[in-house]
Amino acid sequence: MTAATVSAARPTAQRASSARLTFGGILRSEWIKFRTLRSTVWTVSITVVVMVGIALMFAALMSSLLGDAQAEANGGLLPGVMIVTFGYSFAQLAVAVLGALTITGEYSTGMIRSTFSAVPTRVPSLAAKSIVLAVVTFVISAVGVALSYVVALPFISGTSLEVDLSADGTLRSLIGVPLYLMAIAVLAIALGALIRNSAGTIFSLVALILVLPSILGALPVEWVQNLAQYLPSAAGEVLILGDFGGGDLSPWQGYGVLVAWVAVVWAAAAVVIKRRDA
């Protein structure tokens, strides 16, 4: 090899090295894809609107139908907190759909091949998608809780329904909403990576989050009901509901069970995307 050939090869190698994709670059790429999707705008908007709308409706209904004596009789229910946070039960469907579409949309359009061509190891791409989705879901959910409090305040201010931030469990319930929804979103993206189909993933999520806990919880069999409290949504909701979540799990134990579900499904998704063809 001549000196000229060697000198020509060096800039090429340097350019290839400088063009090597870092995890920060993968994150930026996934953020660009995420925020430019039409489904992202719709589901994020629906999440906030649902949370705020339900809080407004619930606050108006409770303030008009329940007297102070009745509200106080509910004791540990923390009625004001329940009003502000109740929208999470519907918002979880929106963030689950968002998580599913974030990954399955690429499989349906074939874009996943380009993604995996740019990131041959594949797992960093899944990690970047999960991080972007988790951060956005947490922020949007926190905004939803804050706005829910604002719209509910005119109805509950000065009554026994008013949110007492110093009361035991109040802050935990409020921060529990974005933590819970964030975990559900990441669970959805991991399940989507396993199933690779939008309809199948959304159906599985609805069954796992809503249908199965209701069915098992309604069966008059003690061991079945004990099992039901360890399902992802039933366990994670204890962080928001506290003692009214039922079961034997403490709030943070319940959230730990939900995180364990997310970790197991995500790990399985990471193994599968490395082994299966795109």
C-alpha positions as CSV (number, residue, x, y, z in Angstrom):
1,M,0.0,0.0,0.0
2,T,1.4,3.4,-1.0
3,A,1.7,6.4,1.3
4,A,-0.9,8.2,-0.7
5,T,-3.4,5.3,-0.2
6,V,-2.7,5.2,3.6
7,S,-3.2,9.0,3.9
8,A,-6.5,8.7,1.9
9,A,-7.7,5.9,4.1
10,R,-7.2,7.8,7.3
11,P,-9.7,10.6,6.7
12,T,-12.3,8.0,5.7
13,A,-11.7,6.1,8.9
14,Q,-11.9,9.3,10.9
15,R,-15.2,10.3,9.3
16,A,-16.7,6.8,9.9
17,S,-15.6,7.1,13.6
18,S,-17.1,10.6,14.0
19,A,-20.3,9.4,12.3
20,R,-20.7,6.5,14.8
21,L,-24.1,6.8,16.4
22,T,-24.1,7.5,20.1
23,F,-26.9,6.8,22.6
24,G,-27.5,10.6,22.7
25,G,-28.0,10.6,19.0
26,I,-30.4,7.7,19.2
27,L,-32.4,9.6,21.8
28,R,-32.6,12.7,19.6
29,S,-33.7,10.5,16.7
30,E,-36.4,8.8,18.7
31,W,-37.6,12.2,20.1
32,I,-37.9,13.6,16.6
33,K,-39.9,10.6,15.4
34,F,-42.0,10.7,18.5
35,R,-43.0,14.3,18.5
36,T,-43.7,14.4,14.7
37,L,-46.2,11.5,14.8
38,R,-49.8,12.6,14.5
39,S,-50.9,9.9,17.0
40,T,-48.6,11.5,19.6
41,V,-50.4,14.8,19.4
42,W,-53.8,13.2,19.7
43,T,-53.1,10.8,22.5
44,V,-51.2,13.4,24.6
45,S,-54.1,15.9,24.1
46,I,-56.7,13.2,25.0
47,T,-54.7,12.3,28.1
48,V,-54.8,15.8,29.5
49,V,-58.4,16.5,28.4
50,V,-59.7,13.3,30.0
51,M,-57.9,13.9,33.3
52,V,-59.0,17.6,33.5
53,G,-62.5,16.9,32.3
54,I,-63.2,14.1,34.7
55,A,-61.8,16.1,37.6
56,L,-64.1,19.0,36.7
57,M,-67.2,16.8,36.3
58,F,-66.4,14.8,39.5
59,A,-65.8,18.0,41.5
60,A,-69.0,19.6,40.4
61,L,-71.0,16.4,41.1
62,M,-69.5,15.8,44.5
63,S,-69.9,19.4,45.7
64,S,-73.5,19.4,44.7
65,L,-74.6,16.0,45.9
66,L,-72.5,15.4,49.0
67,G,-72.8,17.5,52.2
68,D,-69.8,18.1,54.5
69,A,-71.0,15.5,56.9
70,Q,-71.2,12.8,54.2
71,A,-67.8,13.7,52.9
72,E,-66.2,13.6,56.3
73,A,-67.8,10.2,56.9
74,N,-65.6,8.9,54.1
75,G,-62.6,9.4,56.3
76,G,-59.4,8.0,54.8
77,L,-60.8,8.3,51.3
78,L,-59.2,11.8,51.0
79,P,-62.2,12.8,48.8
80,G,-60.5,15.9,47.4
81,V,-57.4,13.9,46.3
82,M,-59.7,11.3,44.7
83,I,-61.5,14.0,42.7
84,V,-58.2,15.4,41.4
85,T,-56.6,12.1,40.6
86,F,-59.6,10.0,39.4
87,G,-59.0,10.7,35.7
88,Y,-55.9,8.4,35.8
89,S,-58.2,5.4,35.4
90,F,-59.2,6.6,32.0
91,A,-56.0,8.3,31.0
92,Q,-54.1,5.0,31.4
93,L,-55.9,3.8,28.2
94,A,-54.6,6.8,26.3
95,V,-51.0,6.3,27.4
96,A,-51.2,2.6,26.8
97,V,-52.3,3.2,23.2
98,L,-49.6,5.8,22.8
99,G,-47.0,3.3,24.0
100,A,-48.2,0.6,21.7
101,L,-48.3,2.8,18.7
102,T,-44.8,4.2,19.3
103,I,-43.3,0.8,18.5
104,T,-46.0,-1.1,16.5
105,G,-46.5,1.8,14.1
106,E,-42.9,1.3,12.9
107,Y,-43.5,-2.4,12.3
108,S,-46.7,-1.7,10.3
109,T,-45.0,0.8,8.0
110,G,-41.7,-1.0,7.7
111,M,-39.8,1.9,9.2
112,I,-38.5,-0.5,11.9
113,R,-36.0,-1.8,9.3
114,S,-34.5,1.6,8.9
115,T,-34.4,2.0,12.6
116,F,-32.6,-1.3,13.1
117,S,-30.3,-0.6,10.2
118,A,-29.2,2.6,11.9
119,V,-28.9,0.9,15.3
120,P,-27.8,-2.7,14.5
121,T,-27.7,-3.7,18.2
122,R,-31.4,-2.8,18.4
123,V,-31.7,-2.7,22.2
124,P,-30.5,0.9,22.5
125,S,-33.3,1.9,20.1
126,L,-35.9,0.2,22.3
127,A,-34.3,1.9,25.4
128,A,-34.4,5.3,23.7
129,K,-38.0,4.9,22.7
130,S,-38.9,3.9,26.3
131,I,-37.0,6.8,27.9
132,V,-38.6,9.3,25.5
133,L,-42.1,7.9,26.2
134,A,-41.5,7.7,29.9
135,V,-40.4,11.3,30.2
136,V,-43.2,12.7,28.1
137,T,-45.8,10.6,29.9
138,F,-44.6,11.7,33.3
139,V,-44.6,15.4,32.3
140,I,-48.0,15.3,30.6
141,S,-49.5,13.4,33.5
142,A,-48.1,15.8,36.0
143,V,-49.5,18.7,34.0
144,G,-52.8,16.9,33.9
145,V,-52.9,16.5,37.7
146,A,-52.0,20.2,38.2
147,L,-54.7,21.3,35.8
148,S,-57.2,18.9,37.4
149,Y,-56.5,20.6,40.8
150,V,-57.0,24.0,39.3
151,V,-60.4,23.3,37.7
152,A,-61.6,21.4,40.8
153,L,-60.5,24.1,43.2
154,P,-63.5,26.5,42.8
155,F,-65.9,23.6,43.7
156,I,-63.9,22.1,46.6
157,S,-62.3,25.1,48.2
158,G,-63.5,25.9,51.7
159,T,-65.3,22.5,52.0
160,S,-64.3,19.2,53.5
161,L,-63.5,18.1,50.0
162,E,-60.6,20.5,49.8
163,V,-57.2,18.9,49.1
164,D,-55.0,19.1,52.2
165,L,-51.4,18.7,51.0
166,S,-50.2,18.2,54.6
167,A,-52.5,15.1,55.1
168,D,-50.9,11.7,55.1
169,G,-50.8,10.2,51.7
170,T,-51.9,13.3,49.7
171,L,-48.6,14.0,48.0
172,R,-48.0,10.4,47.4
173,S,-51.3,10.1,45.6
174,L,-50.7,13.2,43.5
175,I,-47.2,12.1,42.4
176,G,-48.4,8.6,42.1
177,V,-50.5,9.4,39.1
178,P,-47.6,10.4,36.8
179,L,-45.4,7.5,38.2
180,Y,-48.2,5.0,37.5
181,L,-49.0,6.3,34.0
182,M,-45.3,6.4,33.1
183,A,-44.9,2.7,34.1
184,I,-48.1,1.7,32.1
185,A,-46.7,3.5,29.0
186,V,-43.4,1.7,29.2
187,L,-45.2,-1.6,29.7
188,A,-47.2,-0.9,26.6
189,I,-44.1,-0.2,24.5
190,A,-42.4,-3.4,25.7
191,L,-45.5,-5.4,25.0
192,G,-45.8,-3.8,21.6
193,A,-42.2,-4.9,20.8
194,L,-43.2,-8.5,21.7
195,I,-46.5,-8.6,19.7
196,R,-45.5,-6.2,16.8
197,N,-49.2,-5.6,16.0
198,S,-51.2,-2.5,17.1
199,A,-54.5,-4.1,17.5
200,G,-53.1,-7.2,19.2
201,T,-51.1,-5.1,21.6
202,I,-53.9,-2.7,22.5
203,F,-56.3,-5.7,23.0
204,S,-53.7,-7.4,25.3
205,L,-53.2,-4.2,27.3
206,V,-56.9,-3.6,27.8
207,A,-57.3,-7.3,29.0
208,L,-54.3,-7.1,31.3
209,I,-55.0,-3.6,32.8
210,L,-58.8,-3.5,32.9
211,V,-60.6,-6.7,32.2
212,L,-58.5,-9.4,34.0
213,P,-58.3,-7.5,37.3
214,S,-62.1,-6.9,37.3
215,I,-62.9,-10.6,36.5
216,L,-60.5,-12.1,39.1
217,G,-61.4,-9.5,41.7
218,A,-65.1,-10.4,41.4
219,L,-64.6,-14.1,41.8
220,P,-65.5,-15.2,45.4
221,V,-62.4,-17.3,45.8
222,E,-59.8,-16.0,48.2
223,W,-56.7,-17.3,46.4
224,V,-57.9,-15.8,43.1
225,Q,-58.5,-12.4,44.7
226,N,-55.0,-12.6,46.3
227,L,-53.6,-13.3,42.9
228,A,-55.5,-10.4,41.3
229,Q,-53.8,-7.8,43.5
230,Y,-50.4,-8.7,41.9
231,L,-51.6,-7.9,38.4
232,P,-49.8,-4.7,37.1
233,S,-52.7,-2.2,37.3
234,A,-54.1,-3.5,40.5
235,A,-50.7,-3.4,42.2
236,G,-49.7,0.0,40.8
237,E,-53.0,1.7,41.6
238,V,-52.3,1.2,45.3
239,L,-49.7,4.0,45.0
240,I,-52.6,6.4,44.2
241,L,-55.5,4.9,46.2
242,G,-53.6,4.0,49.4
243,D,-55.7,1.9,51.8
244,F,-58.6,2.0,49.4
245,G,-56.6,0.0,46.8
246,G,-57.4,-3.1,48.8
247,G,-55.2,-6.1,49.2
248,D,-52.1,-6.6,51.4
249,L,-49.7,-4.5,49.5
250,S,-48.5,-1.1,50.8
251,P,-48.5,1.8,48.2
252,W,-44.8,1.5,47.4
253,Q,-44.8,-2.3,47.5
254,G,-47.6,-2.2,44.9
255,Y,-45.7,0.1,42.7
256,G,-42.7,-2.1,43.1
257,V,-44.8,-5.0,41.7
258,L,-45.8,-2.9,38.7
259,V,-42.2,-1.9,38.1
260,A,-41.2,-5.6,38.3
261,W,-43.9,-6.4,35.6
262,V,-42.4,-3.7,33.4
263,A,-38.9,-4.9,33.9
264,V,-39.7,-8.5,33.0
265,V,-41.7,-7.6,29.9
266,W,-39.1,-5.1,28.8
267,A,-36.3,-7.6,29.2
268,A,-38.3,-10.2,27.2
269,A,-38.8,-7.6,24.5
270,A,-35.1,-6.8,24.4
271,V,-34.2,-10.4,23.9
272,V,-36.9,-10.9,21.2
273,I,-36.0,-7.9,19.1
274,K,-32.3,-9.1,19.0
275,R,-33.3,-12.6,17.9
276,R,-36.2,-12.0,15.5
277,D,-36.0,-10.5,12.0
278,A,-37.5,-7.0,11.7
